[in-house]
Amino acid sequence: MRILRIRPLQSSESGFILPSIIGLMVIMSVVAYAALLQANNSLNLAYKQAYIQMARVASKAAVDYAKEQFDNAACGNYAGTAEQNLVSNNRYRVTFRAEVTATSADGYEKTVKGTGSVYLPRQSATAQYVFDIRSEIVRTYALCKSPDNFAPTLWLDSSDPTTLKKTGSTTTTLTTSTSFWDLFSSTQDTMKERADDGTHTNNSWQSWTLNAHNCAATEFSSTVCNNNTTKYLNIGTVFKNVNIPKNATITSASLSLFGWIPSGSSGPVTHRVQGIYNTSANPHAPLFTQSGTNQIRGKLTDPALHTTAAPTFTTNNFPPGNRVNFDVSPIVQEIVNNPNWNPTGAGNSGRMGFALSRVSGNGSRNAFRDGVRLSITYTTTAPPAQTVNGDSVGQWNDKSGNGYNAIFTHGTAPTRVDSQINGHPIVRFAGGDMLSTLNTALSGKREMTVLAVMRPNFAGSSTDGRIISGMSSGNTSDTVSTTSIIPLMRNGGSNGFSNVYADLTSTNRTDYTCGGTCAGNPFQITSLFEIQNSSISSLLRGNGSPGAQKDAISPSTSTPPYTFAIDQLYIGGRRSGAMPGSGIDYMHGDFAEIVVYDKALTCRQIEALEEYMRAKWNTLPLAQPTTCPIDTIPTL
């Protein structure tokens, strides 16, 4: 950043000394020389040309002076410079003035008009020669511009320790069983009834077995059980004290039946499992009654009285003495997400009901009525507590305002370590990743900008370890064309960085090697995908300087031009396999700040943010010179 120094003139003339004045003094000499040479009518013309050149130099001096004053003003609060004498003597007076003619929306860029004037004679109120220059003042505003000036998609900043939270979820496993012990009780927590009309008998009510799904003649009758239209049974179970909080996340749920002595015919049977409700407004199923209407079939035939989730399973037998398990996690999730689920409410007793019905097949199954078991593992989310030095970081809060908080997902949780880079805390990754779920998917996008500050640990990292990677929750990797984008990762086994536009091929990949400059040192890396004509230009910058660039990237897709669609951003690694999957391609190191934009920032915007990060994290002692196109300013 250029800083200009000013000192008073050391003569009887009043004014300012600036670099442009050197040129002005040369012109003054030309004027004197011209006066000596001209002794005829051409004298006036020589003076006129010299005065015009004086005005031109003065206008350039006005712009230079405005730049210095602009840089010294807090966050660009420069309002212009009033007309001031540059040179004043017995014959003429030269002045300059700087006026702000336009200001950007954020107030940080201004268009300035520099005006140089020559007054003849010096006491004149009106200048006879005037020259104007317009120039846009642009600087890197380390103390002014921050990532939120440009509407980031995601902003993770470890220097703000309030964004670093402990794991905000608790995992619990709950197991409960039916308790059939009184054959003559008027209510029971298991039930079997005819699928055609919902009836049962005293013998079926008092039986020790659950028949899935052909009835026994000793419990109903030979006529009923030998008739294909009446022999099939539904089985119902109700579990008490399923005290799972509303909207808990169900990670697994299993309905388990204990095989009993086989009877009837063998062969495969396809079963359907559904959750059953008491009423459309009450998801807590009551116990079954020996008489009355509190039975299964009515609930199964009424869509308002059973869950939408209804998975099917095919069995070949219920081996005696062994358990047969049905995955009912989607059913349990639907029940606990019901607006009226309240396991501790009066009269509810945490009851949760299930029904098992036949879909197809003629084989019969016998299960022991006592000991039907329900096992559920669930997680509950509480407001995450604030971390302190040395704590595992379970949640890294997003400062963009979008709420895309990064949650620890795979491997080893990262750790908060204080007083690391320029005295700030960092998040240390060592074999784990975090997931930021985008509530609004980035769809149909072509550009992206990512800025990051980190201290990489290349020795511990995977080859092509991901710093930040974009995926689709519906795919198994971040290298699937049209649903992937890798804005920043390790450059293979080297000390360096890469980005990948679309699938992981050499034509879509840009590599940048930084060697010992970045290995184990705080380093700032910028990744940019920008539309140029009909293709993409990829750029990597290191510590504010150009690193590597690749143009004319144009992945082939069924509907060109290529666009990416992602709804997940992984930090420190990526997911392998279908969700939830497992972690892979871990990047080790100290992560300080990551900012993601779903667009290409301009050159000046990038340099402004790089200077913000340089000053904040002290990645370099001095600002880097600009590489952006320079505004055209007339020169002598």
N, C-alpha and C positions, 0 to 999 in steps of 0.2 A: 504494500500500500504506500503510495507516494505521499510524503509529508514535505511541505514547502515552508521554509523559514523566512521571516520578514524582519527587516531592521530599518530604522529611520535613515533617511538620506543624511550624509555628512557634509552638507553644503547649505548655502543660503536658500536653496530651492526646497519646497515642501513636497512630500509624496511618499511612495513606497518603492522598495527595491524588490523585484521579482525576477525569475529567470527570463521572462519575456522582455524585461527592460534592457537586457544585454543587446537584444536586437534593436531596440528603440535607440540606444545610444549610437549604434552603428548608423542608423538612419539620420540621427542628428549630425553625425559627421558628414554624411552625404549631403545634407542640406548646406552645411557650411562650405563644403567643397563646391557644390553647385553654385553657391553665391559668388564664389571667386571666379568660376568659369564663365558665368553668364553676365555679360555686360551690355546686352541688348534686349530686344523684346522677348526673347526666350526665357528671361529670368523669371517672370511671373509663372510660366508653365512649370518650370523646375520646382519652384516653391509649392505650387499646387499639388504636384505629384508627391512631393515629400510629405506634405500635410495629410494627404489621403493615406499614405503608408503609416504615418504616425497613428491615425485613428484606427487603422487595421491592427497594428501591434497593441494598441491600448485595449481593443475589444478582446484580443486573445489573452492579454494580461487579466482582464476581468474574469474570464472563464477559469484561468489558472487559480486566481485568488478565490473564486467561488468554490472550487474543489477543495482548497485547503480549509476554508471556513465550514464547508459542508461536512468534511471529515471530523472537524473539531466539535461540531454541534452534536448534542445527544440524540442518537437514533435518527439522524437526518433532519433534525428540526432547524433547517436552514431556511430563512425567509428572504434572502437576497442581501445585496450590499448597496447602500446608497451611493450616489455619485461622489467620487473623491478625486482630488488632484493627484495626478501621476507626475506631471512636470509643470512647473510654473516659473516663468522668467519675465523679463521686461517686454518681450515681443509676443508671446503666446502662452496659452495654458492648455495642457492635455489632461483629460479626465477619463475615468472608466466607471462603469456602473454595471451591476449584475442583478437581473430581475428573474424571479421564478414565474414561469409562464404556464406550467402544468405540473401536477403532482399525481403519482400513482395512487391506486385505491388504498393501499396499505400505508401510504405516506412516506415510503422509504426511497422512492425514486422521484427525481424532479428534473424537469426540463428548464434550463437556465439560458437566458439571453444575455450575452455580454456585449456592452456598447462602449465603443471608444469615441471620444469627441475632441475636436480641436477648436479652441476659441481664439479669434483674432479681432481685436487685440485681447490681451489677457483679461481685461475687465468686462468684456462683452458678455451680455446675458444670453446670447444665442450662439450656438456652435455653428461654424461655417462648414466643417467637415465632420461627418458621422459615419461610423462603420459598425455593423451588428454581426454577431456570431451567435448561433443557437447551438447548444450542446446539451446532451442528456447526461446528467451526473449519476453514475452507477458505482457503488462500492460494495465490498463484502462487509456485512454488518454483524460482526461477532456478538455485539451486545444488543442487537435489535431483532434480527430475524431468527426464528426458531421453527422447528418442523411444522407446528400447527398453522403457520402462515400460509401453507400451501395445501391444506386439507388432506392429511395423510389417511391412508386406509388403516394402518397399524403403527403404533408408536410405543416401543418398549424402552424405558429409560431407567437403568439401575441407579443412577445418581439420585433419584427420588426414592428413598427407602420405603416410603409409604405404599409404593406399588408392589413391593415384594412381600408376599403372603405365604403363610404356612399352608399345608394341605388342608383344604376345607371340607373334606369328606371322611366319613367313618364307615367302614365295612362291617356288617353284622350278618351272622348266619342264624336262622331261626328254624327249628325242627319241631313239628307237632304231629301227633298221631290220633287216629280215632280210638274210641274207648268203649267198644261193644262188650258189655259184661252182663247186662241184665236182659235176658231173653224176653222178659214180660213187661219191660218198661213201655210206657205209652209214647215216649219220644226216643229217637235214636239218631246217631250221627252218621249212619250208613243206611242205605236203602236200595232195594231192587224192586222193579215193577215192570209190568208188561208195557212194551213200547207202543202198542196199538191203542190202549185205552187208559194207561196209568194206574191200573188196579194191582193189588197184591193180596196175599192171603195171610192168615195167621201163621201158617207153616213157613211161608217165605219171610215173614216179619221176624220169626224166631230162629231162622236158620243161621248156622255158623259160617256159611259160605256166601260169597258173592259170585253169581254166575254171569260170565261175560261170553256170550249174550243169549245162550239158549236155556230155556227154563227146564227145571227138573219136574217130572211128573208127580213126585211125592210132595211137591210144594204147591203146584197148581193143579193140573190134571193131565191125563194122557191125551185127552182131546185137545186141550190147549197147546201142550208142548209138542205134539206131533203135527201141528198145523203151521205151515210156513207163514201164515198171515197173523198168527197170534203168539208164536213161541219166543219171539225175540224180547230181550230185556234191556232196560236202561239201568245203570248203576249210579247212585248218588252218594256223595260224601260231603260232610260239613266239618270243617276244622274250627276249633275255638282258639281264642287267644293268639290270633295272627296279628300281633300288634306292630304292624309295619306302618311307619308314618306315611301320610298322604304324599304322593308324588315322589316317593323314594325311587331310586334307580335300581331295578331288578337285574342283577348280574347273572343269576341262575335260579331256577325253580324246578323241582322234580316231584311228581306225584308217583308214589311207589306202592305197588301191590305185591303181596306175599303169596307165591304160588301154593296151591292146595292140591289135593288128590284129583287127577284128571277124571273127567266123566264125559260121556257123550262122544260126539264125533271129533276127529282131528282135522287138521287143515288150517290154512292161513285165514286170519280174520283182520279186517281193517276197522280200527276204532276211531271215533272222533271224541275229542275232549273239549268241553266248553265250561266256562264259568257261569254259575247260576246266581240270580239275584232274588231278593224277596219281593220287591216291587220295582217299578221303573224308577222310583226315587230313592230306593234303599238297596245298595249292593250287598248288604249283609244278610246272607241266606240263613233262615232259621233252621232248627233241627226238624227232622221229619217226624210226622205224627202217625200213629197207627190208624187213625181215622180222620176224615176231614179232607181238606183241599191242599194241605201243605206238602205236596208231592213234587215229583220231578217233571213228568211229561208236560204239564201245563207250561212250565218255565222253558222247556226246550222248543215248544211250538210257538212261543210268543217272542218275537225278536227283541222286545223291550226288556225281557227277563233273562237274557243270556248275553254273554260277551260276543263281540264281533270276532275276536280271535277264537279260532276253532281248529287247531292243528289235528291232523290225522296220523295214525301210526298203524303199522301192520305187524302182527305177531304170529309166530308159528306154534308157540305153546307158552304156558305159564309153568316153568319147571317147579315141581314140588320142592319146597324148602328154599327157593331162590326168589329174589325180587325182580320184578319187571318195572322199569322206570319210564315215565312219560315226561318229556320236557314241556312244562306248562308255563315257562317264563313269559311268553307274550300274553297269556291269560292273566297272570298275576299282575303284570305291568298295567294292563288295561283296568283291572279292578282298582288298584291303588291310585290310579290316575282319575278315577271317577270323581266328579265334583262332590259327591255325597259320601265318599269313603271316610269313615271316622271310627277307627277301631276301639277307641276309648269312650265312645258315646254311650249314653244310658241305654241298656238293653241290647247292645250290639255284641258285647263280649269278644270283639275282634273276630267275628265269624266270617269264613270264606268258603264258598261252596263250589263243587265241581260235579259234572255229570259225564259219564262214559256211555256212549251209544255206539251201536253197530252201523257201519257204512256198507260193508259187503263181506262175503264169506260165510260159510256154514259151520265152521269149527266152533267148538265150545271151550270155554276157559273157566277154571275155578280159582278163586282167590280166597284167602283166609279173611274173614270179616274183621277180626280184631287186628289192629296193627297196620291199617292203611296209613301211609306216612306222607307228609308234605315237608319238604326241606327247601328253604328259600335263603339265598344270599343276596343282600341288598346294601346299597350305600346311601347314606344321607348326607346332604350338604348343609353345612352351617356356615355362617359368616366367617371367612378365613381370618385367623389371627395374624397380627403383625409379626414379621420375622425380626430376629436380632442376628448379630454376627455369628456365623457358624450354623445357623438353622438351614434345614432343607427348604427349598422354595417350591411350594406346590402350585402357586399361582402368581403369575407376573402380570399385573394389571395394565391394560392398554390406556394410554393417555390421549389417544386420538379423539375420544368422545364417541366412538362406535361401539364400545363395550366388547371388543374382541380380545378378552383376556386370554393369555396363554396358560394352559393347564398342563402340569406334569402328566405324561402319558405312558412312556415306555422307559425301561432300563432303570438307571440310577438317577434319583432326583438331583437336580443341580443345587448348589449351595451358595448362600449369601456370604461373601467375604468382604469385610470393610477395609477402607483406607488402602486401596490398591492402585487404581489409575488416577493420577493427579489428586489423590486423597479421597476419591469417591468409592463407594461400594461397587462391586461387580457381582455378576451371577456366574459361578464357575460350573461349566458343564464337563462331565467326565464319564460319558457313556450313557446318556439319557437324552430324551427329547421332550419338548413341550408342544402342545397343539392349540392353535388359535382357530376356533370354528367361526367361519364367516356367516352371520345370520342371513346376509344377502350375498348370494354367490356372485363372484366376478365372472360374468358370462359375456361372450362376444368381445373380449378385450384383446388388444394387440400390443399395447405398450405397458411398461412398468419401470419404476425407478426404486432402487433400494440403496440406502446408505447405512453403513454399520461401522461401529468402532469395537474392536476386540483385541485381545492378546492371544493369538492362536497358539495352541500346543500341537504342532504338527506331528511330533513324535508319537503322541498317544492317539491321534485321530485315524479314522478309517480313510483308505483311499477314496477320493471323491466324497468325503464327509460333508454332509449338508450343514450350512450355516442357516439358510432359510430356503424352504422349498414349498411350492404350491401343488396341491393334489386335489383330486375329486374324491369325495367319500365313497363314491360308487365304484372306484377302480382300485387296483391293488398296488400300484406304484406311481412314482412321479415321473415316469418316462413314457407314459401313454400319450400319443399324439392327440392333440385337441383338448386334453384334460390335464395338462401338466405344464409347469413352468419352474425352472430352477434358477432363480435370480442370483444365487450366491452359494458356492460350495468350494471345497478344496480342489486345487488343480492336480488331480491324480496323486502321485506319491511325492510331489515336489513341495517346496515352500512357496505357495502361491495360491491364486484363486481363479475360479472359472465361473461362467454362467452358461446356461443351456436354454435355448429357445425351442420348445417342443421336445420331441423325443431325443434321447441321448445318443446323438451321432456327431461325428467330427464336423460335419457341415453346419450344424446348428450350435456348435460349442465355441466359445471364445476363451482362451487361456492366457493367464498373466502370471509370470513368475517374479517374485519380489525377493527371494533369497534370504540373506541374513537381516535385511531391513525389517522384515515383518516377523521372522521366526522368534517367538518368545518376547516380542516387543509390542506395546500398544500401537495399533495400526488402524488407519481409516481406509475403508474400501467402499467404492461407489460402483453400482451396477446399473446400466441403462439399456433398455430396449426401446428404440425409437423408430417410427415410420419414416422412411426415406423413399419417396416415390411410391412404388407398389410393394417394396420389400422392407426388411427390418435391418437397421444398423444396431450392432451391439457394441457397448463401450464398457471398459473396466478402468477405473481410476484408483490410484493408490496414494494416500496422503496428499490429496489435492492436485496430483499431477496425472496426466494421461498415462495409462498402462498398456492397454491393448484394445484394438478395435477390429471388428469384422463387419463388412458391409454386404449387402445383397443376400441376406439370409431369407429364404423363402421356402419353408417346409411345404411339402405337397399334402394336400388334404382333398377330401371329396368336394368341398365347397370353398375353394380359395377366394380371398386370401386367408391365410391361417389365423385363427383366433383361438384363445385358450379360455377354458371354463373351469374354474376351481372354486371350492367352498371350504378349503382347509389350508392353513399355513403351518408347517412344522418348523420348529426352531431347534437346532442342535442335532438333527437327525431326520429320519422319515419313517413312515409306516411301511411294513412289508406284509402283503397278504390282505385279505378282506378284513374289514373292521370287525373287532378292534385291532386285530393283527399284532405284530410284534415290531419292536424298534430295530433299525438297521442304519448303516452309514452314519455313525455318530461322529460329530466334530467336537473335539475337546478344546477347551480354552476358556478365557475370561470374557464373557459377553457384557459389554458396557451399554451400548445403545444400538437399536435397530429401528429404522423408519422405512415404511413401505408405502409407495404411492401407486395407484392403479392407472398411472398416466406417465408420460415422459415429461420431466421437468425441463425447463429451459436451461441453457448453459449458465446464465447468471444466477438462477435459482439454486442450481446445484452448487455453484461456488459459494453462494451465501451460506448454505447449510454446511458445506465443508469447513468454512471458516468458523461458523458457530461451533462445530464439533472440535475443530483444532484448538480453539481457545478454551473450550470447556474441559477437554480431556488431555490437553497439552501433548498432542501427538507430534507436533513440531514446534520449535521455539518461535518461528516467524511465519506470517502468512505467505502463501505461495503466490507468485505472480499470476495474473489472469491469463487464461488461454481462450477466453471468449472473444468474439469479434469486437473490435474497439470502435466506439462512435467516431464518426468522421468530424474532425475539427480542422478548420482551415489553418494552414501553417504558412509561414513566410518562406 
